[in-house]
Amino acid sequence: MEVGTIRNRLSIRFFFHFALILAALGHPVGSSSQFPLVVSTWPFFEAVRAAWRAVESGYSAIDAVVEGCSACEELRCDGTVGPGGSPDENGETTIDALVMNGATMEVGAVAAMRYVKDGIKAARLVMQHTEHTMLVGEQATKFAISMGLPGPTNLSSTESLQKWIKWKDNGCQPNFRKNVLKVDSCGPYLPKPTVELCCDKSLMDDLGKLTPWSSSHVGVDNHDTISLTVFDKMGHIAIGTSTNGATFKIPGRVGDGPIAGSSAYADDEVGACGATGDGDIMMRFLPCYQVVESMRQGMEPRLAAKDAIQRITRKYPDFVGAVFAVNKNGVHAGACHGWTFQYSVRSPEMDDVEIFTVLP
């Protein structure tokens, strides 16, 4: 066999094995001009484009994250970001949001915020102008308005109210209640009687008139989050989230959106992670903190993302959710369970936003 033929076969074999290694590690960004970089959950094209325009023109990572998430809030991405979506049991829309600075580890967040539509801007105000990490509810509203954001504003829309009315007509199903008894189809609700209550005959007689109740599982299309990270030209990392939470949630519920380490986490020394899905379960595991710490220990993004999801599914096999992981070199990957996940990327070597699909 000729030497040239042997060399060609060896070259082909080497290229094939090298391609397999890259597939295992994740999707690399071109090393010559890897930053800036924008990565987001879901095909939120306009949000990623807004963040890209900002960071490409010299904005900091933090400011670019705010630009991107603000665009999604304005566009009401999938009806699950910004005002006008995801009514709670009372028909009201509230906002959860977070922003994190990977250089300083500062975090600003708002949760269950009423009457102010600019969640990500409110979160940045918490980070910039307080020593706190999170403000919640009506007090978050007052703070945001006092710092110059417009409000109070009715965050409901015709669509969200119609969805809520239809839900009420369906006996308030599905919902997030469990182990309760109801007076009528939509409550009020009482805890199911326990052994401790057995001796109170009058109470037991009253409870006996109520109808047993069981909650439904969360649907894969009734709640969602934008989690968007930006690596600026200096390689500094920031990440932000915004969501109006789970549809028909119990009033006062806070999901994983404003919880650092759950929906989002970033560290300049390591990389970033964003998450989406069933936040009530995800926040029990802090998957994004886990992803970043796994990458800190040398795990590649694809394996770190997969490991974080598996930690959840071992306890909750019916869990629905996903994460993306990006290391400090710009290598990105994702993992999911219960649905097909897509995330968006924009880097210098791309002409526009590109979508990456992750199968469960």
LODREN-171069 format. One record per residue (C-alpha): x, y, z; residue in three letters. Coordinates in steps of 0.25 Angstrom, whole numbers, plus 5000, padded with zeros to 4 digits. Layout:
N
xx X; yy Y; zz Z; residuo ALA $
...
end
This chain:
360
xx 5000; yy 5000; zz 5000; residuo MET $
xx 5005; yy 5014; zz 4996; residuo GLU $
xx 5010; yy 5023; zz 5007; residuo VAL $
xx 5001; yy 5034; zz 5002; residuo GLY $
xx 4989; yy 5025; zz 5003; residuo THR $
xx 4992; yy 5021; zz 5018; residuo ILE $
xx 4994; yy 5035; zz 5022; residuo ARG $
xx 4980; yy 5039; zz 5015; residuo ASN $
xx 4973; yy 5028; zz 5023; residuo ARG $
xx 4980; yy 5032; zz 5036; residuo LEU $
xx 4976; yy 5046; zz 5034; residuo SER $
xx 4961; yy 5042; zz 5031; residuo ILE $
xx 4961; yy 5033; zz 5043; residuo ARG $
xx 4967; yy 5044; zz 5052; residuo PHE $
xx 4957; yy 5054; zz 5047; residuo PHE $
xx 4946; yy 5045; zz 5050; residuo PHE $
xx 4950; yy 5042; zz 5064; residuo HIS $
xx 4953; yy 5057; zz 5066; residuo PHE $
xx 4939; yy 5060; zz 5062; residuo ALA $
xx 4933; yy 5050; zz 5072; residuo LEU $
xx 4941; yy 5056; zz 5083; residuo ILE $
xx 4935; yy 5070; zz 5080; residuo LEU $
xx 4921; yy 5065; zz 5079; residuo ALA $
xx 4923; yy 5059; zz 5093; residuo ALA $
xx 4929; yy 5072; zz 5099; residuo LEU $
xx 4919; yy 5081; zz 5093; residuo GLY $
xx 4918; yy 5092; zz 5082; residuo HIS $
xx 4930; yy 5101; zz 5082; residuo PRO $
xx 4931; yy 5115; zz 5078; residuo VAL $
xx 4941; yy 5119; zz 5068; residuo GLY $
xx 4954; yy 5122; zz 5076; residuo SER $
xx 4959; yy 5134; zz 5068; residuo SER $
xx 4947; yy 5143; zz 5072; residuo SER $
xx 4939; yy 5135; zz 5082; residuo GLN $
xx 4933; yy 5147; zz 5089; residuo PHE $
xx 4924; yy 5154; zz 5090; residuo PRO $
xx 4914; yy 5142; zz 5092; residuo LEU $
xx 4899; yy 5141; zz 5095; residuo VAL $
xx 4892; yy 5129; zz 5099; residuo VAL $
xx 4877; yy 5128; zz 5102; residuo SER $
xx 4867; yy 5117; zz 5105; residuo THR $
xx 4857; yy 5115; zz 5094; residuo TRP $
xx 4856; yy 5121; zz 5080; residuo PRO $
xx 4855; yy 5135; zz 5085; residuo PHE $
xx 4861; yy 5141; zz 5073; residuo PHE $
xx 4858; yy 5156; zz 5076; residuo GLU $
xx 4863; yy 5155; zz 5090; residuo ALA $
xx 4876; yy 5149; zz 5086; residuo VAL $
xx 4877; yy 5159; zz 5075; residuo ARG $
xx 4875; yy 5171; zz 5084; residuo ALA $
xx 4885; yy 5166; zz 5094; residuo ALA $
xx 4895; yy 5164; zz 5082; residuo TRP $
xx 4893; yy 5178; zz 5077; residuo ARG $
xx 4896; yy 5183; zz 5091; residuo ALA $
xx 4908; yy 5175; zz 5094; residuo VAL $
xx 4914; yy 5177; zz 5080; residuo GLU $
xx 4913; yy 5192; zz 5081; residuo SER $
xx 4921; yy 5192; zz 5094; residuo GLY $
xx 4910; yy 5190; zz 5105; residuo TYR $
xx 4914; yy 5182; zz 5117; residuo SER $
xx 4910; yy 5168; zz 5119; residuo ALA $
xx 4900; yy 5173; zz 5130; residuo ILE $
xx 4894; yy 5184; zz 5121; residuo ASP $
xx 4893; yy 5174; zz 5109; residuo ALA $
xx 4885; yy 5164; zz 5117; residuo VAL $
xx 4875; yy 5175; zz 5122; residuo VAL $
xx 4873; yy 5179; zz 5107; residuo GLU $
xx 4871; yy 5164; zz 5103; residuo GLY $
xx 4861; yy 5161; zz 5114; residuo CYS $
xx 4854; yy 5174; zz 5113; residuo SER $
xx 4852; yy 5171; zz 5098; residuo ALA $
xx 4845; yy 5158; zz 5102; residuo CYS $
xx 4837; yy 5165; zz 5112; residuo GLU $
xx 4832; yy 5175; zz 5102; residuo GLU $
xx 4829; yy 5164; zz 5092; residuo LEU $
xx 4822; yy 5155; zz 5103; residuo ARG $
xx 4830; yy 5143; zz 5098; residuo CYS $
xx 4822; yy 5131; zz 5097; residuo ASP $
xx 4812; yy 5138; zz 5107; residuo GLY $
xx 4821; yy 5134; zz 5118; residuo THR $
xx 4830; yy 5146; zz 5119; residuo VAL $
xx 4825; yy 5160; zz 5122; residuo GLY $
xx 4811; yy 5165; zz 5125; residuo PRO $
xx 4798; yy 5159; zz 5119; residuo GLY $
xx 4801; yy 5144; zz 5122; residuo GLY $
xx 4800; yy 5133; zz 5132; residuo SER $
xx 4789; yy 5138; zz 5141; residuo PRO $
xx 4789; yy 5132; zz 5155; residuo ASP $
xx 4777; yy 5126; zz 5162; residuo GLU $
xx 4771; yy 5141; zz 5164; residuo ASN $
xx 4773; yy 5144; zz 5149; residuo GLY $
xx 4785; yy 5153; zz 5152; residuo GLU $
xx 4799; yy 5153; zz 5145; residuo THR $
xx 4811; yy 5156; zz 5154; residuo THR $
xx 4826; yy 5156; zz 5150; residuo ILE $
xx 4838; yy 5149; zz 5154; residuo ASP $
xx 4852; yy 5153; zz 5149; residuo ALA $
xx 4867; yy 5152; zz 5153; residuo LEU $
xx 4880; yy 5158; zz 5148; residuo VAL $
xx 4894; yy 5153; zz 5152; residuo MET $
xx 4908; yy 5158; zz 5150; residuo ASN $
xx 4918; yy 5147; zz 5148; residuo GLY $
xx 4930; yy 5157; zz 5151; residuo ALA $
xx 4925; yy 5161; zz 5165; residuo THR $
xx 4915; yy 5150; zz 5168; residuo MET $
xx 4904; yy 5161; zz 5171; residuo GLU $
xx 4890; yy 5157; zz 5169; residuo VAL $
xx 4877; yy 5166; zz 5168; residuo GLY $
xx 4864; yy 5160; zz 5167; residuo ALA $
xx 4849; yy 5162; zz 5169; residuo VAL $
xx 4838; yy 5152; zz 5171; residuo ALA $
xx 4823; yy 5152; zz 5171; residuo ALA $
xx 4824; yy 5167; zz 5167; residuo MET $
xx 4811; yy 5173; zz 5164; residuo ARG $
xx 4807; yy 5185; zz 5155; residuo TYR $
xx 4821; yy 5187; zz 5149; residuo VAL $
xx 4824; yy 5181; zz 5135; residuo LYS $
xx 4839; yy 5183; zz 5134; residuo ASP $
xx 4844; yy 5171; zz 5142; residuo GLY $
xx 4858; yy 5171; zz 5138; residuo ILE $
xx 4860; yy 5186; zz 5140; residuo LYS $
xx 4854; yy 5185; zz 5154; residuo ALA $
xx 4864; yy 5173; zz 5157; residuo ALA $
xx 4875; yy 5182; zz 5152; residuo ARG $
xx 4871; yy 5193; zz 5161; residuo LEU $
xx 4871; yy 5184; zz 5173; residuo VAL $
xx 4885; yy 5180; zz 5170; residuo MET $
xx 4890; yy 5194; zz 5167; residuo GLN $
xx 4883; yy 5202; zz 5178; residuo HIS $
xx 4881; yy 5192; zz 5190; residuo THR $
xx 4890; yy 5183; zz 5198; residuo GLU $
xx 4879; yy 5172; zz 5197; residuo HIS $
xx 4878; yy 5161; zz 5187; residuo THR $
xx 4863; yy 5160; zz 5185; residuo MET $
xx 4850; yy 5168; zz 5188; residuo LEU $
xx 4836; yy 5162; zz 5187; residuo VAL $
xx 4822; yy 5165; zz 5185; residuo GLY $
xx 4815; yy 5179; zz 5187; residuo GLU $
xx 4828; yy 5184; zz 5193; residuo GLN $
xx 4836; yy 5181; zz 5181; residuo ALA $
xx 4826; yy 5189; zz 5173; residuo THR $
xx 4827; yy 5201; zz 5182; residuo LYS $
xx 4842; yy 5200; zz 5181; residuo PHE $
xx 4842; yy 5199; zz 5166; residuo ALA $
xx 4833; yy 5211; zz 5164; residuo ILE $
xx 4840; yy 5219; zz 5174; residuo SER $
xx 4853; yy 5217; zz 5166; residuo MET $
xx 4846; yy 5222; zz 5153; residuo GLY $
xx 4840; yy 5210; zz 5146; residuo LEU $
xx 4826; yy 5212; zz 5141; residuo PRO $
xx 4814; yy 5208; zz 5149; residuo GLY $
xx 4805; yy 5204; zz 5155; residuo PRO $
xx 4800; yy 5196; zz 5142; residuo THR $
xx 4790; yy 5185; zz 5140; residuo ASN $
xx 4798; yy 5174; zz 5136; residuo LEU $
xx 4786; yy 5165; zz 5131; residuo SER $
xx 4782; yy 5165; zz 5116; residuo SER $
xx 4770; yy 5161; zz 5109; residuo THR $
xx 4776; yy 5148; zz 5106; residuo GLU $
xx 4780; yy 5145; zz 5120; residuo SER $
xx 4767; yy 5148; zz 5126; residuo LEU $
xx 4760; yy 5139; zz 5115; residuo GLN $
xx 4769; yy 5128; zz 5119; residuo LYS $
xx 4766; yy 5130; zz 5134; residuo TRP $
xx 4751; yy 5130; zz 5131; residuo ILE $
xx 4751; yy 5118; zz 5123; residuo LYS $
xx 4759; yy 5111; zz 5134; residuo TRP $
xx 4749; yy 5116; zz 5145; residuo LYS $
xx 4738; yy 5110; zz 5136; residuo ASP $
xx 4745; yy 5097; zz 5136; residuo ASN $
xx 4744; yy 5095; zz 5151; residuo GLY $
xx 4758; yy 5102; zz 5153; residuo CYS $
xx 4765; yy 5090; zz 5147; residuo GLN $
xx 4777; yy 5088; zz 5146; residuo PRO $
xx 4783; yy 5094; zz 5158; residuo ASN $
xx 4794; yy 5093; zz 5168; residuo PHE $
xx 4787; yy 5089; zz 5180; residuo ARG $
xx 4789; yy 5075; zz 5187; residuo LYS $
xx 4784; yy 5068; zz 5199; residuo ASN $
xx 4772; yy 5077; zz 5201; residuo VAL $
xx 4757; yy 5077; zz 5202; residuo LEU $
xx 4749; yy 5088; zz 5195; residuo LYS $
xx 4736; yy 5094; zz 5198; residuo VAL $
xx 4732; yy 5096; zz 5183; residuo ASP $
xx 4739; yy 5094; zz 5170; residuo SER $
xx 4748; yy 5106; zz 5172; residuo CYS $
xx 4750; yy 5106; zz 5187; residuo GLY $
xx 4752; yy 5111; zz 5197; residuo PRO $
xx 4761; yy 5099; zz 5201; residuo TYR $
xx 4764; yy 5092; zz 5214; residuo LEU $
xx 4775; yy 5082; zz 5218; residuo PRO $
xx 4770; yy 5068; zz 5217; residuo LYS $
xx 4767; yy 5062; zz 5231; residuo PRO $
xx 4779; yy 5055; zz 5238; residuo THR $
xx 4779; yy 5046; zz 5250; residuo VAL $
xx 4781; yy 5057; zz 5260; residuo GLU $
xx 4767; yy 5063; zz 5256; residuo LEU $
xx 4760; yy 5050; zz 5258; residuo CYS $
xx 4754; yy 5053; zz 5271; residuo CYS $
xx 4748; yy 5066; zz 5267; residuo ASP $
xx 4734; yy 5061; zz 5263; residuo LYS $
xx 4728; yy 5074; zz 5259; residuo SER $
xx 4740; yy 5077; zz 5250; residuo LEU $
xx 4740; yy 5063; zz 5244; residuo MET $
xx 4725; yy 5065; zz 5241; residuo ASP $
xx 4727; yy 5078; zz 5234; residuo ASP $
xx 4739; yy 5072; zz 5226; residuo LEU $
xx 4731; yy 5060; zz 5222; residuo GLY $
xx 4722; yy 5069; zz 5214; residuo LYS $
xx 4734; yy 5073; zz 5205; residuo LEU $
xx 4738; yy 5067; zz 5193; residuo THR $
xx 4752; yy 5061; zz 5192; residuo PRO $
xx 4762; yy 5068; zz 5183; residuo TRP $
xx 4774; yy 5064; zz 5175; residuo SER $
xx 4783; yy 5073; zz 5167; residuo SER $
xx 4788; yy 5071; zz 5153; residuo SER $
xx 4802; yy 5071; zz 5148; residuo HIS $
xx 4808; yy 5083; zz 5142; residuo VAL $
xx 4806; yy 5084; zz 5127; residuo GLY $
xx 4819; yy 5085; zz 5118; residuo VAL $
xx 4813; yy 5098; zz 5111; residuo ASP $
xx 4807; yy 5105; zz 5123; residuo ASN $
xx 4820; yy 5112; zz 5129; residuo HIS $
xx 4833; yy 5116; zz 5124; residuo ASP $
xx 4845; yy 5125; zz 5125; residuo THR $
xx 4855; yy 5133; zz 5117; residuo ILE $
xx 4869; yy 5131; zz 5123; residuo SER $
xx 4879; yy 5138; zz 5115; residuo LEU $
xx 4894; yy 5140; zz 5117; residuo THR $
xx 4904; yy 5149; zz 5111; residuo VAL $
xx 4919; yy 5148; zz 5110; residuo PHE $
xx 4924; yy 5162; zz 5106; residuo ASP $
xx 4936; yy 5166; zz 5098; residuo LYS $
xx 4945; yy 5166; zz 5111; residuo MET $
xx 4940; yy 5152; zz 5114; residuo GLY $
xx 4931; yy 5156; zz 5126; residuo HIS $
xx 4919; yy 5148; zz 5128; residuo ILE $
xx 4905; yy 5152; zz 5132; residuo ALA $
xx 4892; yy 5145; zz 5132; residuo ILE $
xx 4877; yy 5149; zz 5134; residuo GLY $
xx 4863; yy 5143; zz 5135; residuo THR $
xx 4849; yy 5148; zz 5134; residuo SER $
xx 4836; yy 5140; zz 5135; residuo THR $
xx 4821; yy 5142; zz 5139; residuo ASN $
xx 4822; yy 5129; zz 5145; residuo GLY $
xx 4813; yy 5116; zz 5145; residuo ALA $
xx 4799; yy 5118; zz 5139; residuo THR $
xx 4788; yy 5117; zz 5150; residuo PHE $
xx 4798; yy 5117; zz 5161; residuo LYS $
xx 4794; yy 5119; zz 5175; residuo ILE $
xx 4795; yy 5134; zz 5178; residuo PRO $
xx 4808; yy 5138; zz 5185; residuo GLY $
xx 4816; yy 5126; zz 5178; residuo ARG $
xx 4830; yy 5129; zz 5174; residuo VAL $
xx 4837; yy 5120; zz 5164; residuo GLY $
xx 4851; yy 5117; zz 5161; residuo ASP $
xx 4852; yy 5129; zz 5152; residuo GLY $
xx 4858; yy 5139; zz 5162; residuo PRO $
xx 4866; yy 5129; zz 5170; residuo ILE $
xx 4881; yy 5129; zz 5167; residuo ALA $
xx 4886; yy 5116; zz 5165; residuo GLY $
xx 4873; yy 5110; zz 5160; residuo SER $
xx 4868; yy 5117; zz 5147; residuo SER $
xx 4882; yy 5124; zz 5145; residuo ALA $
xx 4896; yy 5125; zz 5150; residuo TYR $
xx 4909; yy 5131; zz 5145; residuo ALA $
xx 4923; yy 5132; zz 5149; residuo ASP $
xx 4934; yy 5139; zz 5141; residuo ASP $
xx 4944; yy 5128; zz 5145; residuo GLU $
xx 4936; yy 5117; zz 5140; residuo VAL $
xx 4924; yy 5120; zz 5131; residuo GLY $
xx 4909; yy 5121; zz 5132; residuo ALA $
xx 4896; yy 5112; zz 5132; residuo CYS $
xx 4881; yy 5115; zz 5129; residuo GLY $
xx 4869; yy 5107; zz 5132; residuo ALA $
xx 4855; yy 5106; zz 5129; residuo THR $
xx 4843; yy 5096; zz 5132; residuo GLY $
xx 4836; yy 5092; zz 5145; residuo ASP $
xx 4842; yy 5102; zz 5154; residuo GLY $
xx 4836; yy 5097; zz 5167; residuo ASP $
xx 4844; yy 5084; zz 5165; residuo ILE $
xx 4856; yy 5091; zz 5159; residuo MET $
xx 4858; yy 5100; zz 5171; residuo MET $
xx 4860; yy 5089; zz 5180; residuo ARG $
xx 4872; yy 5084; zz 5173; residuo PHE $
xx 4879; yy 5097; zz 5169; residuo LEU $
xx 4883; yy 5091; zz 5155; residuo PRO $
xx 4890; yy 5103; zz 5150; residuo CYS $
xx 4899; yy 5105; zz 5162; residuo TYR $
xx 4902; yy 5090; zz 5160; residuo GLN $
xx 4905; yy 5092; zz 5146; residuo VAL $
xx 4915; yy 5103; zz 5148; residuo VAL $
xx 4921; yy 5096; zz 5160; residuo GLU $
xx 4923; yy 5083; zz 5151; residuo SER $
xx 4930; yy 5091; zz 5140; residuo MET $
xx 4939; yy 5097; zz 5151; residuo ARG $
xx 4943; yy 5083; zz 5154; residuo GLN $
xx 4947; yy 5081; zz 5140; residuo GLY $
xx 4934; yy 5074; zz 5134; residuo MET $
xx 4930; yy 5078; zz 5120; residuo GLU $
xx 4917; yy 5086; zz 5118; residuo PRO $
xx 4910; yy 5075; zz 5112; residuo ARG $
xx 4913; yy 5065; zz 5123; residuo LEU $
xx 4911; yy 5076; zz 5134; residuo ALA $
xx 4897; yy 5079; zz 5128; residuo ALA $
xx 4893; yy 5064; zz 5127; residuo LYS $
xx 4898; yy 5062; zz 5141; residuo ASP $
xx 4889; yy 5073; zz 5147; residuo ALA $
xx 4877; yy 5068; zz 5140; residuo ILE $
xx 4879; yy 5054; zz 5144; residuo GLN $
xx 4880; yy 5058; zz 5159; residuo ARG $
xx 4866; yy 5063; zz 5158; residuo ILE $
xx 4860; yy 5051; zz 5150; residuo THR $
xx 4865; yy 5041; zz 5160; residuo ARG $
xx 4856; yy 5047; zz 5170; residuo LYS $
xx 4845; yy 5052; zz 5160; residuo TYR $
xx 4844; yy 5043; zz 5148; residuo PRO $
xx 4832; yy 5051; zz 5142; residuo ASP $
xx 4840; yy 5064; zz 5143; residuo PHE $
xx 4840; yy 5074; zz 5131; residuo VAL $
xx 4851; yy 5083; zz 5129; residuo GLY $
xx 4864; yy 5087; zz 5123; residuo ALA $
xx 4877; yy 5094; zz 5124; residuo VAL $
xx 4888; yy 5100; zz 5115; residuo PHE $
xx 4903; yy 5101; zz 5120; residuo ALA $
xx 4914; yy 5110; zz 5114; residuo VAL $
xx 4928; yy 5109; zz 5119; residuo ASN $
xx 4937; yy 5121; zz 5120; residuo LYS $
xx 4943; yy 5117; zz 5106; residuo ASN $
xx 4929; yy 5118; zz 5100; residuo GLY $
xx 4927; yy 5104; zz 5098; residuo VAL $
xx 4912; yy 5101; zz 5100; residuo HIS $
xx 4902; yy 5090; zz 5101; residuo ALA $
xx 4889; yy 5086; zz 5107; residuo GLY $
xx 4881; yy 5075; zz 5114; residuo ALA $
xx 4866; yy 5072; zz 5116; residuo CYS $
xx 4856; yy 5063; zz 5121; residuo HIS $
xx 4841; yy 5061; zz 5118; residuo GLY $
xx 4841; yy 5070; zz 5105; residuo TRP $
xx 4850; yy 5074; zz 5093; residuo THR $
xx 4858; yy 5086; zz 5097; residuo PHE $
xx 4864; yy 5097; zz 5088; residuo GLN $
xx 4873; yy 5108; zz 5091; residuo TYR $
xx 4878; yy 5120; zz 5083; residuo SER $
xx 4892; yy 5125; zz 5081; residuo VAL $
xx 4899; yy 5137; zz 5074; residuo ARG $
xx 4914; yy 5138; zz 5073; residuo SER $
xx 4923; yy 5146; zz 5064; residuo PRO $
xx 4925; yy 5134; zz 5054; residuo GLU $
xx 4909; yy 5134; zz 5052; residuo MET $
xx 4902; yy 5143; zz 5042; residuo ASP $
xx 4889; yy 5142; zz 5051; residuo ASP $
xx 4884; yy 5135; zz 5063; residuo VAL $
xx 4885; yy 5119; zz 5062; residuo GLU $
xx 4876; yy 5109; zz 5069; residuo ILE $
xx 4881; yy 5097; zz 5075; residuo PHE $
xx 4872; yy 5085; zz 5078; residuo THR $
xx 4874; yy 5076; zz 5090; residuo VAL $
xx 4866; yy 5063; zz 5090; residuo LEU $
xx 4862; yy 5057; zz 5104; residuo PRO $
end
